[in-house]
Amino acid sequence: MKIAISAVEGSLDSQVDPRFGRAAWFLLIETETGELYETVDNSIGKEAAHGAGISAAALVADKGVQAVLTGRVGPKAVPVLEKANVQIINNIRGSIRDVVADFSGAAQPESSPETVQTDDTGRKCYGTGPGRGMGRGQGHGQSRR
């Protein structure tokens, strides 16, 4: 199985980068052999003002991986990975070498996009109190007497 792991540096001795979209590197590993077959520089995504997760998801999906191991995949990247049939495995930490050894030698964990907090209703969630403000003249300001 080909997997992508978000990494702080471009080597097996690196630590897992907890941020998927803004990870500095993706290490592409063949789990049957434990071989690192490609390092992918994600400096463009790391420095992006917005859309880093979507770009990173498209990047690894185009590389043909079957799974992504990372600290957390954001809500905008999840649909891109799911559409490409890439398994999402969140909450990964530690050294890349240890993660590869654990992943290669164990039963494959379940996908975990549900760890991403999303609002599936598509509605904006505002507080219930009167202090919403937003330039609508709702604030009472400071009274001067």
Backbone bond lengths (Angstrom), bond angles and torsions (degrees), N, CA, C in turn:
res aa  C-N    CA-C-N  psi(-1)  N-CA   C-N-CA  omega(-1)  CA-C   N-CA-C  phi
1 M - - - 1.449 - - 1.526 108.52 -
2 K 1.315 116.38 137.95 1.461 121.35 177.04 1.522 108.75 -95.94
3 I 1.336 115.49 127.70 1.459 120.72 -179.63 1.523 109.98 -126.34
4 A 1.324 115.46 156.74 1.463 122.38 173.16 1.520 107.41 -117.68
5 I 1.332 115.85 132.85 1.461 121.27 178.31 1.523 107.93 -120.70
6 S 1.332 116.98 129.03 1.466 120.14 176.65 1.524 108.45 -71.87
7 A 1.339 115.91 132.44 1.459 119.72 -173.73 1.527 111.75 -134.45
8 V 1.329 115.03 150.12 1.459 121.98 176.93 1.529 109.96 -73.27
9 E 1.331 116.90 -37.29 1.465 123.15 179.09 1.520 108.90 -130.14
10 G 1.315 116.54 168.96 1.455 121.19 -175.20 1.512 115.27 -91.16
11 S 1.338 118.19 43.23 1.464 120.39 178.79 1.525 110.46 -144.68
12 L 1.329 115.34 163.86 1.467 120.56 178.27 1.523 112.50 -65.92
13 D 1.331 117.39 -19.02 1.457 121.45 179.42 1.529 112.68 -83.45
14 S 1.316 116.64 -2.77 1.457 122.71 -179.50 1.526 111.04 -73.13
15 Q 1.316 114.96 168.40 1.461 122.58 172.04 1.527 108.83 -95.42
16 V 1.322 116.36 154.86 1.460 121.30 174.68 1.526 108.12 -66.45
17 D 1.325 116.54 132.91 1.465 120.71 174.76 1.525 106.96 -82.34
18 P 1.332 118.85 124.46 1.459 120.51 -176.65 1.530 113.68 -69.04
19 R 1.331 117.18 -15.54 1.466 121.09 -178.20 1.519 109.16 -102.65
20 F 1.304 117.63 120.05 1.459 120.86 -179.82 1.527 111.54 -68.94
21 G 1.310 117.84 -59.76 1.461 121.25 -174.35 1.507 114.40 -65.69
22 R 1.312 117.50 -30.70 1.464 121.61 -177.75 1.527 112.93 -106.50
23 A 1.320 116.02 16.50 1.470 119.86 175.94 1.524 109.17 -63.75
24 A 1.318 116.72 143.95 1.464 120.76 179.57 1.530 111.49 -70.58
25 W 1.328 116.53 -35.97 1.465 121.90 -175.66 1.522 110.56 -139.47
26 F 1.320 115.25 157.04 1.457 122.53 165.40 1.517 106.68 -122.10
27 L 1.325 115.63 127.41 1.459 120.54 176.53 1.518 107.38 -101.59
28 L 1.322 115.81 124.29 1.457 121.17 -179.55 1.517 108.11 -98.17
29 I 1.323 115.65 122.31 1.459 123.27 -171.68 1.522 109.50 -122.28
30 E 1.325 116.12 139.77 1.467 122.06 169.18 1.525 105.67 -94.35
31 T 1.336 117.65 112.53 1.465 120.37 -172.17 1.522 113.46 -70.65
32 E 1.323 118.15 -25.55 1.469 119.40 179.95 1.524 111.54 -65.21
33 T 1.325 116.27 -33.48 1.470 120.16 -178.91 1.524 112.35 -108.96
34 G 1.344 117.05 -15.47 1.457 120.92 -174.97 1.516 112.28 74.87
35 E 1.330 116.56 11.35 1.466 122.06 -174.86 1.527 111.60 -82.02
36 L 1.324 114.96 133.48 1.458 122.01 170.43 1.523 106.54 -80.82
37 Y 1.344 117.53 111.19 1.459 118.75 -176.26 1.519 113.39 -103.62
38 E 1.339 117.81 -12.80 1.465 118.98 176.48 1.520 109.98 -161.54
39 T 1.327 116.02 141.26 1.457 121.84 170.23 1.522 107.00 -111.01
40 V 1.316 116.01 131.65 1.459 121.37 -176.85 1.527 108.56 -116.11
41 D 1.324 116.26 118.22 1.459 122.93 178.53 1.527 108.76 -75.38
42 N 1.320 116.68 124.02 1.465 121.79 179.82 1.521 110.74 -112.83
43 S 1.331 118.03 32.61 1.461 120.42 -177.30 1.524 112.07 -62.88
44 I 1.323 117.75 -29.66 1.469 120.21 177.30 1.525 109.80 -64.80
45 G 1.330 117.21 -45.24 1.461 120.75 178.28 1.514 112.38 -67.35
46 K 1.319 116.07 -35.84 1.457 120.67 -178.90 1.526 111.10 -63.42
47 E 1.338 116.61 -35.48 1.458 121.51 -176.91 1.529 113.48 -96.33
48 A 1.331 118.29 -2.02 1.468 121.52 -175.52 1.524 111.58 -65.02
49 A 1.328 115.72 143.02 1.463 120.64 177.52 1.526 110.64 -71.16
50 H 1.327 116.64 -36.74 1.466 121.66 178.02 1.521 108.37 -158.72
51 G 1.327 116.47 162.68 1.461 121.10 178.83 1.512 114.83 79.95
52 A 1.331 117.51 14.51 1.467 120.55 -177.51 1.523 111.79 -63.80
53 G 1.310 117.65 -40.99 1.463 120.96 -178.54 1.512 112.78 -66.18
54 I 1.322 116.27 -42.40 1.462 120.53 179.19 1.522 110.18 -64.25
55 S 1.336 116.68 -44.21 1.469 120.72 178.99 1.523 111.49 -62.89
56 A 1.323 116.41 -43.23 1.464 120.41 179.72 1.524 110.82 -64.99
57 A 1.324 116.91 -40.03 1.467 120.67 178.96 1.524 110.79 -62.96
58 A 1.325 116.91 -44.08 1.468 120.65 178.19 1.525 110.65 -64.47
59 L 1.325 116.78 -39.08 1.464 121.84 -179.84 1.525 111.61 -60.73
60 V 1.326 117.39 -50.84 1.468 119.30 -178.00 1.527 111.84 -72.80
61 A 1.330 117.14 -33.10 1.467 119.66 177.25 1.527 110.25 -64.17
62 D 1.330 116.92 -39.96 1.468 121.21 178.01 1.524 112.32 -65.08
63 K 1.324 117.13 -22.14 1.470 121.33 178.71 1.525 111.71 -81.45
64 G 1.332 117.47 -6.31 1.460 120.99 175.27 1.513 115.75 81.24
65 V 1.340 117.61 24.05 1.463 119.21 178.91 1.522 110.20 -77.15
66 Q 1.323 115.59 153.96 1.463 120.86 177.53 1.524 112.84 -98.44
67 A 1.332 117.26 -15.78 1.466 120.51 -179.08 1.520 110.27 -150.59
68 V 1.339 114.75 151.97 1.457 123.12 174.66 1.517 107.08 -120.16
69 L 1.329 116.45 128.67 1.462 122.39 175.68 1.518 107.21 -114.17
70 T 1.331 116.46 125.93 1.455 120.60 -174.79 1.519 109.70 -160.79
71 G 1.315 115.67 175.85 1.453 119.90 173.99 1.518 111.19 -69.59
72 R 1.334 115.37 -50.65 1.470 119.85 -178.16 1.519 110.35 -159.37
73 V 1.324 115.81 131.99 1.461 122.45 172.25 1.526 106.66 -98.65
74 G 1.319 116.91 128.91 1.457 121.43 -179.19 1.521 113.28 -73.10
75 P 1.330 116.49 166.11 1.464 121.48 -173.71 1.525 115.05 -64.92
76 K 1.324 118.87 -26.00 1.464 120.15 -179.93 1.523 112.08 -81.82
77 A 1.323 117.23 -25.10 1.468 120.96 -179.79 1.526 111.93 -82.47
78 V 1.320 117.47 -26.08 1.468 121.27 -176.65 1.530 112.51 -55.89
79 P 1.343 119.85 -50.43 1.468 118.58 -178.75 1.528 113.61 -62.56
80 V 1.324 116.93 -33.47 1.468 120.62 178.83 1.522 109.90 -64.51
81 L 1.327 116.80 -45.09 1.461 120.86 179.69 1.527 111.16 -68.74
82 E 1.328 116.82 -40.98 1.466 119.63 179.27 1.526 111.49 -63.33
83 K 1.328 116.89 -40.54 1.467 120.71 179.09 1.525 111.02 -62.41
84 A 1.336 116.70 -32.98 1.465 121.82 179.16 1.529 111.79 -86.94
85 N 1.339 117.38 5.39 1.470 122.89 -178.75 1.525 112.68 59.15
86 V 1.326 115.90 39.38 1.461 121.71 176.69 1.523 107.68 -98.86
87 Q 1.317 116.21 123.45 1.464 122.36 178.76 1.527 108.66 -69.45
88 I 1.325 117.46 137.29 1.463 123.03 -179.63 1.520 108.70 -108.72
89 I 1.324 115.59 123.08 1.462 120.46 178.36 1.527 107.32 -123.87
90 N 1.330 115.81 104.74 1.461 123.34 -177.71 1.525 111.30 -90.77
91 N 1.311 115.13 176.56 1.468 124.07 174.87 1.522 112.74 63.69
92 I 1.320 116.99 33.58 1.463 122.08 177.07 1.522 108.16 -94.07
93 R 1.320 116.97 136.80 1.469 120.90 176.57 1.514 109.24 -150.43
94 G 1.320 115.50 166.70 1.454 121.00 -179.25 1.515 111.33 109.41
95 S 1.322 115.79 -165.95 1.464 119.86 -179.57 1.522 109.72 -81.12
96 I 1.315 115.33 149.08 1.464 120.81 179.65 1.524 109.74 -59.04
97 R 1.315 116.55 -43.01 1.469 121.15 -178.60 1.535 110.96 -58.04
98 D 1.337 117.02 -44.59 1.468 120.94 179.50 1.528 111.66 -67.62
99 V 1.318 116.48 -40.11 1.467 120.64 179.30 1.523 110.31 -62.62
100 V 1.333 116.62 -43.79 1.470 120.52 179.25 1.523 110.16 -62.56
101 A 1.334 117.18 -43.81 1.465 120.75 179.75 1.530 110.78 -62.76
102 D 1.328 116.78 -44.11 1.464 120.77 179.56 1.522 111.37 -65.84
103 F 1.312 116.70 -43.58 1.462 120.96 -176.90 1.522 111.31 -69.65
104 S 1.314 117.27 -38.63 1.465 121.16 -178.20 1.519 111.92 -71.35
105 G 1.333 117.03 -32.98 1.454 120.21 -174.29 1.509 115.21 -95.06
106 A 1.321 117.92 -3.54 1.465 120.54 -175.12 1.519 110.64 -118.73
107 A 1.317 114.18 167.32 1.465 119.23 172.55 1.523 108.06 -62.98
108 Q 1.307 116.99 144.57 1.456 121.00 -176.62 1.524 109.77 -68.81
109 P 1.343 117.25 128.31 1.459 119.48 178.30 1.527 111.08 -69.21
110 E 1.317 114.10 160.60 1.463 120.03 178.60 1.521 109.94 -70.76
111 S 1.324 116.26 152.83 1.463 121.00 172.47 1.513 108.49 -61.48
112 S 1.325 116.47 149.60 1.453 118.04 -176.02 1.522 113.66 -136.39
113 P 1.330 119.91 48.45 1.457 117.67 177.10 1.520 113.07 -68.36
114 E 1.340 117.31 -15.23 1.453 119.04 -179.89 1.519 112.51 -68.01
115 T 1.337 118.39 -10.92 1.456 119.98 176.87 1.520 111.16 -75.91
116 V 1.323 117.27 -10.37 1.454 121.73 178.16 1.520 108.20 -85.66
117 Q 1.309 117.35 129.77 1.454 121.29 -179.35 1.524 109.10 -82.40
118 T 1.320 116.59 116.53 1.458 120.83 177.76 1.515 109.34 -132.07
119 D 1.321 115.70 161.81 1.456 122.26 174.99 1.513 106.43 -112.48
120 D 1.332 117.30 95.54 1.453 122.02 -173.70 1.523 113.62 -71.60
121 T 1.324 118.22 -9.06 1.459 119.26 -178.45 1.516 112.06 -80.21
122 G 1.326 117.91 -16.60 1.452 121.17 -179.50 1.520 113.26 78.86
123 R 1.332 117.24 3.10 1.455 120.58 -179.57 1.512 109.78 -94.16
124 K 1.308 115.71 150.37 1.454 120.75 173.17 1.524 107.87 -77.83
125 C 1.293 116.67 142.16 1.457 120.92 -179.51 1.517 108.80 -109.21
126 Y 1.298 115.95 113.20 1.448 121.26 176.58 1.519 107.48 -110.97
127 G 1.283 116.89 162.00 1.447 120.75 178.49 1.521 111.39 -64.91
128 T 1.320 115.77 168.01 1.465 119.67 -178.97 1.518 112.26 -91.55
129 G 1.307 117.83 -10.93 1.460 120.63 -176.16 1.517 112.97 -82.17
130 P 1.332 116.18 173.85 1.457 121.11 -176.79 1.526 113.74 -77.89
131 G 1.301 120.16 -9.88 1.463 122.44 -173.05 1.509 115.39 -84.95
132 R 1.315 118.40 36.35 1.459 120.98 -177.00 1.519 112.41 -71.99
133 G 1.305 118.23 -26.50 1.454 121.31 176.28 1.510 112.54 58.89
134 M 1.325 117.52 -110.16 1.457 124.86 178.13 1.527 112.20 60.69
135 G 1.339 118.52 27.29 1.453 120.59 175.88 1.511 114.53 74.60
136 R 1.282 117.43 18.58 1.462 120.62 -177.78 1.535 112.47 -97.48
137 G 1.300 116.89 11.34 1.457 119.16 -178.87 1.511 113.18 72.34
138 Q 1.320 116.92 18.24 1.455 120.87 -176.89 1.526 112.59 -82.43
139 G 1.320 116.72 -20.67 1.460 119.03 -179.43 1.518 110.60 -75.66
140 H 1.311 116.89 149.00 1.459 120.68 -178.92 1.518 111.30 -96.04
141 G 1.325 117.30 -10.34 1.456 120.02 178.65 1.510 112.08 65.87
142 Q 1.324 115.39 -169.66 1.457 120.48 177.98 1.520 107.82 -100.92
143 S 1.299 115.36 128.32 1.470 117.66 179.64 1.518 109.07 -85.87
144 R 1.322 115.43 137.47 1.469 121.01 177.64 1.523 107.59 -114.41
145 R 1.258 115.89 120.93 1.463 119.52 -179.11 1.473 109.54 -122.50
